[in-house]
Amino acid sequence: MVTSAPTTLDTAIWDVLRSVEDPELPISIVDLGLVRDVQVQDGRVAVRLIPTWVACPALAVIRARVRSALLALGGVQDATVEYTYDAPWTVDRLSERGRAQLASHGLSVPRCRFAEPPVCPYCGSRDVVQESMFGPTLCRATYLCRSCRNPFERFKPPA
Amino acid sequence: MPGALAAIADPAVRAAYREWLLRIADDELVIGHRHSEWTGFGPDIESDVAMSSIAQEELGHGRAWYEQIAADDGGDADRLAFGRAPDEYRHAALLEQENGGWEYSMIRLMLYEAFEIGRLRLVAASGHEPVAGLAQTLSREERYHGLFADTWLTRLAGAAPGGPERIQAALDRAWPDALGLFESTAADEVLQRAGVLQSSPSAEREAWVATVRPVLERYGLAVPSGAGAREGGRRGVHTAAFEPLLAQLTEVWKSDPEARW
């Protein structure tokens, strides 16, 4: 990690990363905690990302979006974007803002682990049943709330 | 980014390590294809989506392993996945068998997932990054597959009359092929001597039987006795089920291997 004071380019790079959204979730990849680190040397940017799920079909889209956004930035000569496996993604990488955005999207998010008791994102009830561990995307499971009768989805981190 | 192989100085160990990774990639690719055949045919909509997701995950895991190998070969992951002759694939027979009934697919899923957890633990302990980190990452994803199989097998075991008999027949069919997952070749010995592989296939097989036996007995099933392992897959010798599978799996890629997707 580079620990020196951030330059204007560093700040601009992080602003660009914050502008890239996950194609399957309405939040920035920075709030989702996908950015492992950023190295900048002589206008060459190397970004390492952490996949939430290794088989996620959005990975290639995210990589392409990050690269083209960086290349559009003045002062960036080249950009590489790689996925790294040296520290697995965990749910505590989500920012508070990311959590709030997912909640307002109707997605319940466990605090730390999938095994925690689920909470209905609409009424806050814990009287819920799991419909399926495998929802519309690899990172979501489906539930039914028995209190407010709403179906809902819950973020499913790797176990 | 170079893969794990570049750091291995001894060419014999490097070749054996590549062989080991290729088995993993091929197992995932082939089972991913078989699971995907349930898309549109699952017993209920949730199970259909679940099996399709599991298929998607196994194919994605295969891709991640092929990318690791290709990074060292200087080649292309798609070509590695789709461009080889049948006898160059290293998956075990269990993964290529046709699905038949849902009960067979659930038994196979359960047996294979228990094997996968043990194998990923060995890769994670092999001391070679980035594949050790990849193995650790993937083992967290595989757990959900095992849970899905367990939910279904528990349900089928209680579905008298007929359920228990059908899953017993599925287990009897799958068992020799499942033992074939542990087929050992010269590559295993090389890796063991080099200290990369912390265990032998026979010790792994024993540990696996000790893990799955109580689970199978909980479903009311009897572990087949006296049935030997069906081997050959790790040496590129496959059953009649494989060539049609490979033809279908590679049909689009082979129509234009140079196409950019």
Chai-1 contact restraints between the chains, C-beta under 6 A:
chainA,res_idxA,chainB,res_idxB,connection_type,confidence,min_distance_angstrom,max_distance_angstrom,comment,restraint_id
A,V54,B,G60,contact,1.0,0.0,6.0,A-B,restraint_1
A,V54,B,A64,contact,1.0,0.0,6.0,A-B,restraint_2
A,A55,B,Q56,contact,1.0,0.0,6.0,A-B,restraint_3
A,A55,B,E57,contact,1.0,0.0,6.0,A-B,restraint_4
A,A55,B,G60,contact,1.0,0.0,6.0,A-B,restraint_5
A,E82,B,M1,contact,1.0,0.0,6.0,A-B,restraint_6
A,Y85,B,P130,contact,1.0,0.0,6.0,A-B,restraint_7
A,Y85,B,G133,contact,1.0,0.0,6.0,A-B,restraint_8
A,Y85,B,L134,contact,1.0,0.0,6.0,A-B,restraint_9
A,Y85,B,T137,contact,1.0,0.0,6.0,A-B,restraint_10
A,D86,B,G133,contact,1.0,0.0,6.0,A-B,restraint_11
A,P88,B,T137,contact,1.0,0.0,6.0,A-B,restraint_12
A,S132,B,E46,contact,1.0,0.0,6.0,A-B,restraint_13
A,M133,B,Y144,contact,1.0,0.0,6.0,A-B,restraint_14
A,F134,B,V49,contact,1.0,0.0,6.0,A-B,restraint_15
A,F134,B,A50,contact,1.0,0.0,6.0,A-B,restraint_16
A,F134,B,S53,contact,1.0,0.0,6.0,A-B,restraint_17
A,L138,B,S53,contact,1.0,0.0,6.0,A-B,restraint_18
A,P158,B,R140,contact,1.0,0.0,6.0,A-B,restraint_19
A,P158,B,E141,contact,1.0,0.0,6.0,A-B,restraint_20
A,A159,B,R140,contact,1.0,0.0,6.0,A-B,restraint_21
A,A159,B,R143,contact,1.0,0.0,6.0,A-B,restraint_22
